[in-house]
Amino acid sequence: MIQQSLSDISEFDWHSPKPDRPNPAAQIVFAIPVKDEEESISACIQALENQYNSKGKRIPWSEYEALILVNNTTDATIQQAMKARRHPGIHIASVQLSPQHAHIGWARRTAMEWCSERLRQGRQARGLIVSTDADSQIAPDFIYELRRSFIDPEVDAVGASLQVEDGPSDRLFDSLHSYFTLERQLRLFAQENATFDLMHTHFSGAGFAVRQCVYEEVGGLTPFPYNEDKHFYHKLVQRDARIRMCDRLMVYTSGRLSGRTEWGMAAQFSHWQKAEESGEPIFVSSAQSQWIYFQLQMALYAFWLARTEEKLATVCHYLQVCQIFNPMEFLAKIEIPSYFGQYWCCVWEHPKLVEGRQRTFPNVTVNDSLAGFGELLAGLDNKLARRA
């Protein structure tokens, strides 16, 4: 797989001047895979070119670069990109991927590989590879907030917050926005009691960044035909990479209902929209399932660090809540690896636990989930108030 991707790099057709020597001042390189985005690519490039710091001063173009990699194009994307381009560090290239590799996984992998090599040649091992999409626009303070997110030298990767524009119907969008807002509040509440960065489900290819050395260490992004961003997140998790989700790091992304993949964000929006139009309920995770996700994670981490009977008992309690009725036997069959992320994935994604938690915490309608989040968060607030 890697050989195919690297061979694609040598076959780029450059439409902007082909970059030669690396720019030592550019510690940030954006990877933007593109397929037939003639209507959105100009806005994407303009957002890249207009970046400002906290005082409203433009960030010098010399400090960051981008690769706009157009694959298998059938429209005027390249012409529109060239017309919009002013920043000399925004490089525009195209590539013809073979039919079996003509999908978002290969396109994103190929773009990120080029960015990784660009930083490596510039001796920027701790430089940042940033993934975003052509139908998205980074916020005007994106680079400023990105740098703030990586001030801590131990942070390996950061996921951005997505603001969906022109998505499903207003009523459905409002309900889903409320759901994700409450889910975030619960995560932040749980994080206050955690001694490590809690894992999340995944981040989106429309907005994440990773240090070049970390990207290389985990073997890069695996080119799955869909959910390549989710799989890359899990590769990072299983190497105990420190991943932060940053609400200040904003990307405005398309809420279109017709996408480029069968399982992408557009497909999910389309599914929700059709369900609403036909009067079918829309099901999401319950508040209780989200809470147990965080509680079991914290308990398992404590046990992984120090395998005491007390910590084991706490893990067993949460496993029993998920209908693992013989938790000691269940855990004894799972080898404890040197990376906690691997241990967590082995436990949480074990077929018996998946079956048990789905029985215990089945998905519920959006409205029922919102009510559950409200009750759970109110109860947690009351507990805090009593302690105070």
C-alpha positions in Angstrom: 0.0 0.0 0.0 2.7 2.5 1.0 4.7 1.8 -2.2 1.6 2.6 -4.4 1.0 5.8 -2.6 4.7 6.9 -2.8 4.7 6.1 -6.5 1.7 8.3 -7.0 3.7 11.2 -5.5 6.2 11.0 -8.3 3.4 11.1 -10.8 2.0 14.5 -9.8 1.2 17.0 -12.5 2.1 20.4 -11.1 -0.1 23.3 -12.1 1.5 25.9 -9.8 5.3 26.0 -9.9 6.7 22.7 -8.6 8.2 23.3 -5.1 11.8 22.4 -4.9 13.7 23.1 -1.7 11.7 23.0 1.5 10.8 26.2 3.3 12.5 26.0 6.7 10.1 28.7 8.1 7.0 26.6 7.3 6.2 24.4 10.2 2.6 23.8 9.1 1.6 22.0 5.9 -2.0 21.5 4.9 -3.1 18.3 3.1 -6.2 18.9 1.0 -7.5 16.0 -1.2 -9.9 17.2 -3.9 -12.3 15.5 -6.3 -14.5 17.7 -8.5 -14.9 20.7 -6.2 -15.0 23.5 -8.7 -17.8 25.3 -6.7 -16.0 25.2 -3.3 -12.3 25.2 -3.9 -12.0 29.0 -4.2 -13.5 29.6 -0.8 -11.2 26.9 0.7 -8.1 28.6 -0.7 -9.2 32.1 0.3 -9.7 30.8 3.9 -6.2 29.4 3.8 -4.7 32.7 2.6 -6.5 34.9 5.1 -5.2 33.8 8.4 -4.8 36.2 11.4 -3.4 36.2 14.9 -5.3 37.4 18.1 -4.5 41.0 17.3 -5.9 40.9 13.8 -2.5 40.8 12.1 -2.1 38.6 9.1 0.0 35.5 9.6 2.9 35.6 7.1 2.5 33.3 4.2 6.1 32.1 4.6 5.0 30.3 7.9 2.7 27.7 6.3 2.1 25.8 3.1 -0.6 23.7 1.6 -1.0 20.9 -1.1 -4.2 21.0 -3.1 -4.1 17.6 -4.6 -6.8 17.1 -7.3 -7.4 13.5 -8.2 -9.3 12.1 -11.2 -10.9 15.4 -12.0 -13.8 15.8 -14.5 -14.6 19.4 -13.9 -12.9 22.8 -13.7 -11.5 22.4 -10.1 -7.9 23.0 -11.2 -8.7 26.1 -13.2 -10.7 27.6 -10.3 -7.9 26.8 -7.8 -5.3 28.5 -10.0 -7.6 31.5 -10.4 -8.0 31.8 -6.6 -4.4 31.1 -5.6 -2.2 34.1 -4.5 -0.2 32.5 -1.7 3.0 31.1 -3.4 3.1 28.3 -0.7 -0.2 26.9 -1.8 0.8 24.2 -4.2 -1.7 22.8 -6.7 -1.1 19.4 -8.3 -3.2 16.7 -9.8 -2.9 12.9 -10.0 -4.8 10.1 -11.7 -5.4 7.3 -9.3 -6.0 3.9 -10.6 -9.7 2.7 -10.4 -9.1 0.5 -7.4 -7.4 3.4 -5.5 -9.6 6.3 -6.7 -11.2 7.0 -3.3 -10.8 9.4 -0.4 -8.5 7.1 1.6 -5.8 7.0 -1.1 -6.3 10.7 -1.9 -5.9 11.8 1.7 -3.0 9.4 2.3 -1.2 10.6 -0.8 -1.6 14.3 0.1 -0.5 13.6 3.7 2.6 11.6 2.6 3.7 14.5 0.5 3.3 16.9 3.4 5.2 14.5 5.7 8.0 14.3 3.3 8.0 18.1 2.9 8.4 18.6 6.6 11.0 15.8 6.9 13.1 17.4 4.2 12.9 20.7 6.1 14.0 19.0 9.3 10.7 19.8 10.9 10.0 16.5 12.7 7.7 18.3 15.1 6.0 20.3 12.4 2.3 19.8 11.8 0.5 18.0 9.0 -3.1 19.4 8.9 -5.9 17.5 7.1 -8.9 19.4 5.8 -11.3 19.1 2.9 -12.0 21.2 -0.2 -15.6 21.7 0.7 -14.5 23.3 4.0 -13.1 26.6 5.1 -10.8 27.0 8.1 -11.7 29.8 10.5 -9.6 33.1 10.1 -7.8 32.3 13.4 -7.3 28.6 12.6 -3.5 28.7 12.4 -3.3 30.9 15.5 -5.5 28.5 17.5 -3.6 25.5 16.0 -0.4 26.8 17.4 -2.0 27.4 20.8 -3.3 23.8 20.8 0.2 22.5 20.3 2.0 24.8 22.9 2.2 21.7 25.2 5.1 19.8 23.6 3.6 16.5 24.6 0.5 17.0 22.5 0.7 14.7 19.4 -2.5 15.4 17.6 -5.5 17.8 17.7 -9.0 17.5 16.4 -10.9 20.6 15.3 -14.5 21.5 16.0 -16.7 21.4 12.9 -19.4 24.0 12.2 -21.8 22.5 9.6 -23.3 24.9 7.1 -26.4 24.4 4.9 -27.0 20.9 6.4 -30.3 19.0 7.1 -33.6 20.8 7.9 -33.5 23.4 10.6 -35.5 21.4 13.0 -33.4 18.3 12.6 -30.2 20.3 12.6 -31.2 22.1 15.8 -31.9 18.8 17.5 -28.6 17.2 16.5 -26.7 20.4 17.4 -28.2 20.2 20.9 -27.3 16.5 21.1 -23.7 17.1 20.2 -23.5 20.1 22.5 -24.7 18.1 25.5 -22.4 15.2 24.6 -19.5 17.6 24.6 -20.6 19.0 28.0 -20.7 15.5 29.5 -17.2 14.8 28.0 -15.8 18.0 29.6 -17.4 17.1 32.9 -15.8 13.6 32.8 -12.5 15.1 31.8 -12.3 17.2 35.0 -12.1 13.9 37.0 -9.7 12.2 34.6 -5.9 12.0 35.1 -5.3 11.6 31.4 -6.8 12.8 28.1 -10.0 10.9 27.7 -10.4 9.2 24.3 -13.2 10.2 22.0 -14.9 8.3 19.2 -12.7 9.9 16.4 -12.0 13.1 14.6 -12.9 14.2 11.1 -10.7 14.4 8.0 -12.1 17.9 7.6 -10.1 19.1 10.6 -7.3 17.4 12.4 -3.5 18.0 12.8 -0.7 15.6 13.7 3.0 16.1 14.3 5.1 14.8 11.4 7.2 12.5 13.7 4.1 11.0 15.1 2.5 10.5 11.7 5.6 8.7 10.6 5.8 6.6 13.8 2.3 5.1 13.4 2.9 4.3 9.7 0.8 7.1 8.3 -2.8 7.2 7.3 -4.1 3.8 6.1 -5.9 4.3 2.8 -9.3 2.8 3.6 -12.0 3.7 1.0 -14.0 5.4 3.7 -13.7 6.2 7.4 -10.0 6.7 6.8 -9.9 9.5 9.4 -11.6 7.3 12.0 -9.1 4.5 11.4 -6.2 6.9 11.7 -7.5 8.2 15.0 -7.5 4.7 16.3 -3.9 4.1 15.1 -2.9 7.1 17.2 -5.0 5.9 20.2 -3.3 2.5 20.1 0.1 4.1 20.3 -1.0 6.2 23.3 -0.6 9.4 21.3 -1.8 12.5 23.2 -4.9 13.7 21.3 -6.7 16.9 22.2 -10.1 18.0 20.9 -10.1 21.8 20.6 -13.4 23.6 20.5 -11.6 26.9 19.6 -10.1 25.3 16.5 -12.9 25.8 14.0 -13.6 24.5 10.5 -16.7 25.4 8.6 -17.7 22.4 6.5 -20.4 21.5 4.0 -23.6 19.9 5.2 -24.4 18.6 1.7 -26.5 15.5 1.4 -24.7 14.0 -1.6 -21.1 13.1 -0.8 -18.1 11.4 -2.3 -18.3 8.2 -0.3 -20.9 5.8 0.7 -20.3 6.2 4.4 -19.1 9.8 4.9 -20.7 12.7 6.6 -22.9 13.6 3.7 -24.3 10.0 3.7 -25.1 10.3 7.4 -26.8 13.7 6.9 -28.8 12.2 4.0 -29.9 9.2 6.1 -31.1 11.5 8.9 -32.9 13.8 6.4 -34.7 10.9 4.8 -35.7 9.5 8.1 -37.2 12.8 9.2 -39.0 13.3 5.9 -40.6 9.9 6.2 -41.5 10.4 9.8 -39.1 7.7 11.1 -37.3 8.3 14.4 -33.6 9.1 14.4 -31.6 7.1 16.9 -28.5 8.2 18.6 -26.4 7.1 21.7 -28.0 7.6 25.1 -26.5 9.8 27.7 -26.0 6.7 29.9 -24.0 4.9 27.2 -21.7 8.0 26.9 -21.2 8.2 30.6 -20.3 4.5 31.0 -17.8 5.0 28.1 -15.9 7.6 30.1 -16.3 5.9 33.5 -15.0 2.5 32.3 -12.2 4.2 30.5 -11.0 6.0 33.6 -11.4 2.8 35.7 -9.5 0.7 33.2 -6.7 3.3 33.0 -6.3 3.3 36.7 -6.1 -0.5 36.8 -3.6 -0.5 33.8 -1.3 1.8 35.8 -1.5 0.0 39.1 -3.2 -3.5 39.2 -4.6 -3.4 42.7 -7.7 -5.3 43.9 -9.5 -2.1 44.6 -9.0 -0.8 41.0 -9.9 -4.2 39.6 -13.1 -4.1 41.5 -14.0 -0.8 40.0 -13.4 -2.1 36.5 -15.5 -5.2 37.3 -18.3 -3.0 38.5 -18.6 -1.1 35.2 -18.3 -4.3 33.2 -21.1 -5.9 35.2 -23.2 -2.8 34.4 -22.7 -3.7 30.7 -23.9 -7.3 31.3 -20.4 -8.9 31.6 -21.5 -11.1 34.4 -18.2 -12.8 35.0 -15.8 -9.8 34.6 -12.8 -11.5 36.1 -12.9 -14.3 33.5 -13.5 -11.7 30.8 -10.4 -9.7 31.7 -8.2 -12.7 32.3 -8.6 -13.6 28.6 -7.3 -10.2 27.5 -3.6 -9.6 27.5 -2.5 -6.3 29.0 -0.2 -4.6 26.4 2.3 -1.9 27.0 0.1 0.8 25.4 -3.1 1.7 27.3 -4.8 2.6 24.0 -4.4 -0.9 22.8 -5.8 -2.3 26.0 -8.8 0.0 25.9 -9.6 -1.0 22.3 -9.3 -4.7 23.2 -11.7 -4.3 26.1 -14.2 -1.8 24.7 -14.4 -3.4 21.2 -14.5 -7.0 22.5 -17.6 -8.7 20.9 -19.0 -9.7 24.3 -18.8 -6.2 25.6 -20.2 -4.7 22.4 -23.1 -7.1 22.7 -23.6 -6.5 26.4 -23.5 -2.7 26.2 -25.9 -2.6 23.2 -28.4 -4.6 25.3 -27.9 -2.4 28.3 -27.7 0.9 26.6 -29.6 0.6 23.2 -29.7 3.7 21.0 -32.6 6.0 21.7 -34.4 8.7 19.8 -32.8 12.1 19.6 -35.5 13.6 21.9 -35.1 10.9 24.5 -31.3 11.2 24.4 -31.6 15.0 24.9 -33.9 14.4 27.9 -31.4 11.8 29.3 -28.5 14.2 28.9 -30.4 16.9 30.7 -31.2 14.7 33.6 -27.7 13.2 33.9 -26.0 16.6 33.7 -28.4 18.1 36.3 -27.7 15.2 38.6 -24.0 15.6 38.3 -24.3 19.3 39.0 -26.3 18.6 42.1 -23.6 16.2 43.3 -21.0 18.9 42.9 -23.1 21.4 44.7 -23.6 19.1 47.7 -19.8 18.5 47.9 -19.2 22.2 47.9 
